[in-house]
Amino acid sequence: MLNEIDKAMQKAVAEHENGNLQNAEKIYRKILEIVPDHPDANHNLGILLVDVHQSKSAIHFLKSALNGNEKVEQFWTSYINAQIHLDELDGVRENIELARAAGVAEEKLISLMERIYSPSELHSQGKFFKASDGHYLGFMRALHEKIYEGYFEIGTRRGASLALSQSPSIAIDPYFQLMGNPIGNKDFCLMFQETSDSFFEKSMPKLSNIKCQLAFIDGMHLYEYALNDFINLAKVSSEKSLFLFHDPIPWSFRMATRDNKEIARNEPWTGDIWKLVHIFIDAGMKDSIRLLTSAPTGLLAVLNPCKEMILKLEENYKEICDQWTNVELDDTQLFKFYDTGVFSKPEIFLRYLENISFGTKASITREWVSH
């Protein structure tokens, strides 16, 4: 029996490492039916659930892994990490002290402790806040477990995020470099190899009967392009809609430059997407936005934006660009950014979306091309 369990664990780990999460989860759970206190199966199932933003379910398994195995550092750090995802800060502080008493390395505990500080608290210590609450593709995977009336993606490139969508999808990128099949179980997936400006001017008018309920904007990394894409998508949005902007949280001044020629190849670059937070707040949209702390550079979420405010943004677009284009991220601007009060754990935001029934399965017609 033990030999069979070991083989099952090896298979589960291989499936896990290859990204076949459903297969891995089934095997871990099967092992736990036979050996409920199996520490590695409990731990691995727990971290798998955390990665798909189900930390509340993961806590039980991670705690089970710790029971009787308190000298295993990874079990402590995984358990505390899940608590951080759930914003259970009092429990994090208590367990960090217990982990310290159990002999967990101090540098690991300091790293965990820093993650419970607010951006403003870190700034007061002369440090940047770095988004680290699960990878953004894990958040997107969890989001795409539901079907949306229409999913629009600007800046697809290799297609990692597009492949997660199960909804009718529109993808726009001037230079697709797809690494796999982006279609999957979608009713349809239309790909337009052009700039977003060209798409909205020439291609979008040829489409009908498709609304943007979910959008992922990851194009030029310059705020004015992203803002223009948002305005254009909002014009064809559903009554309930969610817009996500990639890269709003830089962790250095250098990576927030507008000039990507200053950035070396493979060096992180967010551009000045961070400015959208202030622009939306100035437009009266603070209650509609959240800065999700997904690694590595965050997501800016705009939920159910008011049509009147979108019109106001469009009317004031030139004035907004005149005001913000030459503003650079310095220490003063960084403090204002951290002090906006709109930062949120991605898993907390997902639970909110569930509570308001966002993304319920819709009946989609295929009559999406105008005649």
N, C-alpha and C positions, 0 to 999 in steps of 0.2 A: 504493500500500500504506500509506504513512504517513497519508494522509487517512482511510483505512478504520480504522486503529488509533486515530486521534484521535476519530472518531465513536463507536467502541466504548467508548473511555474516558469520553466524555461520557455515554453511556447507562449505563455501569456506575456512574458517580458519581451520576447521577440516581436509579438504583435503590437505591443505598447510602443516599442522603440521605432517601429515602422509606421506608426501613426494610425494603425487599425484599432481605434479605441473601442469600438463596440465589441469586436472579437475579444480584445484583452479583458474588457470588463466582464464579459460572460464567463471567461475562464477563471478570473479572480473570484467571482461570486460562487462558481461551482466548487472551487477549492475550499472556500469558507463554509460551504454547506457541510463539507466533510470534516474540516479542521477549523472551527470557528475562531480559534485564537492564533492562527498562523500569522506570525508577526509581519513577514514580508508581503504576504497577500493582502493583509489589512492595510499596510503602509502604501503599497503600490496602487491599490484601488482608491485609497484616499487621495493620493496626489493626482491620479487620473481625474477624479471628480473635481478637484480644485482647478485643474487645467481647463475644464469645460465649465467653470464658474458654477459649480454645485457644492460650494464649500460647506454649506449647512449639512448636507448629506455626508460629506467627507469626514466631518469632525468625529463621528462615531467610530469610523474605521481607524483613523489616525490615533485616537485615544486608545483603542484596543491594541494597536501596535506598540504603544508606549508601555502599557501595563506589563510589568515584569521585565521590561527592556529599557530601563531609564538611563542606561549608560550609552545607548546608541544615539549619537549626536543628530544624525539625519532624522530620526523619529521626532526629536524635540523641535528641530527647525521646521519640519513639514507641518507639524501640529500648530505651532505658533503662526506660521505663514497663513494657514487657513483661518485662524482667528483674525489676523490682520485684514484679510479679504472681507470678512464680515463686519469689520470695524468694531470688534469687541475689545476695546483698548484696555479696560480694567483687567480682563482675563489675560491679555498679552503681557501686561506688566507683572502680574502674579506668576505666570508660567516662565517668564524670563528669569525671575529669581529662583524658581524651582530648577530650571535648567542649569543655572549657574552653580547651584548646590550639587547638581548631578555631575558636574565637571565639564559641561559644554564649553568650548573655546570662547574666550572673551571677545575676540574679534567678530565671531559670528553673532554673538548676542548684541554687540554694539550696532552691527548692521541691521538687525531686526528692530532694535529700539529706535533707530533713526527713522524707520518707516512709519512709526506712529506719531512722529512730530508733524505738525502742520507745515505747509510751505512757508508761512510767515515765521514760525519758530525756527526753522532751518536757516532762513535768511538772516535772522538775528544772530545766528552763530557763524555767519559768513559763508554759508553753504548754499548750493543750488538744490532745489527739490528735483528728484529724478523719479519719474513714473515707473512703478515696478509691481503693480498689482495684477499679474497675469499678462500674457502677451495679447496684443490687440487682435490677432487672428483667433485666439481662443474666445475672446468676446464676440467676434463676428460669427464664429461657429455656433455659439450659443444663441445668438440673435437669429441666425438663419435656420434654427430648428422649426421656426414657424414660416408660414407662407404669406407673402405680401402681394398686394394688388399689382405692384410693379417695383422692380429694383433697378436703380440706375447707378452706374459706377463710372466715375471720371478718373482716368489714370490707372488703367488695369495692368498694363505692362505684362508681367509673367502670368497673371491670372490666379494667384494664390487665394485672394479674397473672392473673386468671381466664382471660383469652383465651389465655394461653400454655399452659394445661393441655391435654393430650391424653387425660387419664384421666377415668373417671367422676367427676363433681364435685358437691359440695354447697357452695353459697355462701349466707352469712348476712349480712344487712345491714338495718338498720331503714329506710334511705333509699337505695335503689339509684338511681344516676344513670348508667346504662350509656351508654358512648360508641360502642359497636359490638356486633357479634355475639359473645357469649361462648361459644357452643356449639362451633363449629369441627368437629373430627373426633371429639369426645367421644362415647362410647356414650350418655351422658345428662348433663344439667346441670340440677340442681334448685336453684332460687333461693327462699330463704325471707326475705321482707321483714318481719323481726322482730328483736328483740334476741336475742343468743345465749342469755341466760337463758331466754327464752320458747321458743326453739328446742329446747333440751335438755329442758325440762320438757314441752312439748306436741307438738312435731313429731318429734323424734328417735325417741320410742317407736313411732311409726307406720311407721318404716323398718326393714327387716331385710336381712340378707345383704350389707351393705356395711361394710367396715372402713376405718378411717383409717390409711393408710400414709404419707401426706404431708399436712402441715397448714401453713397460713400464717395467723398470728394478727396482725391489724392493726386492732384495734377501738378501744377507748376511750383508749388511751395511759396507762392507769392500771394499775399492776402487779397489783392485786387482781382486776380483771376478767380480765386476760390469764392470771393464774394459775388462776382458776376455769375459764376456757375450756380451758386445757391439761389440767386434771384431768378435765373432762368428756370431752374428745376421747380422752384416754389410755384411758378405760374401753372405748372401741370401736376401739382401735388394733390394727393387725396385729402379728404377732410381731416383725417388723422395721419400725420406724417412725421418721419424722423430723418434728420440729416446729420451725417457724421463727417467731420473733417479730420484728416490724419495730420499728425505732427504739430499740435498746438503747444506742446510743453518742451521747450529746449532745456538742456542741462548745462549749457555754456553760452556765453555771449557770442563766441565765434560761430557756432552752428545756427545762430539766428540771423546771420547776415543775409541781405538780399542778393548779394553777388556770389553765385555758386562757383565762380572761377577762383575764388579765394580758398575753396574747400578742396582738399586732396581727394583723389579717387578712393572710394570706399570709406571716406570720413563722413560721420553723420552730419546731416544738414536738414534743418526744419524750415529754413527760410523764416518769413515773418508772419506765419499763420497765427501766431499768438495775438496779433493785433485785432483779429476778429472778435475776441472776447470783449474787448473794450468797445468796439464798434457796435456790437449787438446790445451791450448794456446801455450805451449812449442812445440807442434807438428805442429803449424801453422794453427790451426783450430779456431782462435778467431772469425772470421767472421761467423762461422757456429753455434756458441753456444750462449745461453741466459740463465741467471739464473732467473727463473720465481718466483715471490714473493708470491706464493700461500701458504696459511696456511696449516699445522703449520710449516713445515720445508722446503718448497720450492720444486721446480722441476728444474733439469738441462735439457735443451732442446738442442739437436744436430740435426740440419736440413741439409739434403742433404750432408752428409760428403763425402769428396773426397776419392775415392777408393785407390789412391796412398798413402794418409795419413793414411788410415786404415792399409795398408800393412806396413807402416813405424812403426806404433804403435805395430803391431804384431812382427816385426823384433826386436824392441827395448824393448820388454816386460820385459825381465829379468833386463835390465839396469834401466828401469823405476822403477821396484820394489825395486832394490837396492838403488835407489836415494830417494824414498818416504816412504818406509814402516816405518822407525823409526822417521820420521818427526812428531812432535806433534803440535797441534794447540795452539800456545801461542799468546801473544799480537802482536808480530812482524808479525807472519804468518797471524793473523786476519786482520791486516792493509793491507797486500799485497792482501789478498782475497777480502776485500772490495774495493780495489783500481783497480780491474781488469776492471771495466767499462762495465760489461756484464749483470748487473741487469736490469730486464724488468718487467713491469706490465703484468700479464698474459692476461688480456683482450686486451692490445695493440698487443701482440704476436698473439692472435687469429685473430684479424683483418688483420694482415699481412698475415697469412695463407690463409685467404679468398681472399686477393688481388692476391695471386699467384696461386689461384685455387688448393690448396692442399687438397686432399681427395675427389676428384670428384668420383661419383659412377662408379665403374668398373664392367665389366662383368667377373664373376668368374666361372671358370669351377670346377666341382666336381671331376675331374680326378686328385686327389691330393695324391693318394696312389700309389706308384710304384708297378708294377706287377712282 
